[in-house]
Amino acid sequence: MRKPRKYLTVEEVAAVRAEVAAGAMQMDVAAKYGIHKTTVSRIIGSSRRAPRLTAAQRDAIVKDFLAGWTITEIAERNNTSDTSVGRVLDRSVYQSKGGFIPYVPKATDA
């Protein structure tokens, strides 16, 4: 059974924004006000998506990989997720019988 919808007052919405801005975790704020964490995200206007990696960041990821770094090390070094690094490598480096072939980006990839 679904929980009844919780409506926040204008004051509560302002308090949610202030608490998150002060560094409180969205999950904790959501529990405090009896709302879902996505509701907190919607209130503060945050996006779930991280900003796109720049061309320079993508180049650095490929260079680090070809230099022998692990995906986890590259992710930590570039302050991104393992998944993002893997996706960059999938799009940038193709494994073939002869080794790795660098991907030449199209004009639309920039």
Rosetta blueprint (number, residue, H / E / L):
1 M L
2 R L
3 K L
4 P L
5 R L
6 K L
7 Y L
8 L L
9 T L
10 V H
11 E H
12 E H
13 V H
14 A H
15 A H
16 V H
17 R H
18 A H
19 E H
20 V H
21 A H
22 A L
23 G L
24 A L
25 M L
26 Q H
27 M H
28 D H
29 V H
30 A H
31 A H
32 K H
33 Y H
34 G L
35 I L
36 H L
37 K H
38 T H
39 T H
40 V H
41 S H
42 R H
43 I H
44 I H
45 G L
46 S L
47 S L
48 R L
49 R L
50 A L
51 P L
52 R L
53 L L
54 T L
55 A H
56 A H
57 Q H
58 R H
59 D H
60 A H
61 I H
62 V H
63 K H
64 D H
65 F H
66 L H
67 A L
68 G L
69 W L
70 T L
71 I H
72 T H
73 E H
74 I H
75 A H
76 E H
77 R H
78 N L
79 N L
80 T L
81 S L
82 D H
83 T H
84 S H
85 V H
86 G H
87 R H
88 V H
89 L H
90 D H
91 R H
92 S H
93 V E
94 Y E
95 Q E
96 S E
97 K L
98 G L
99 G E
100 F E
101 I E
102 P E
103 Y L
104 V L
105 P L
106 K L
107 A H
108 T H
109 D H
110 A L
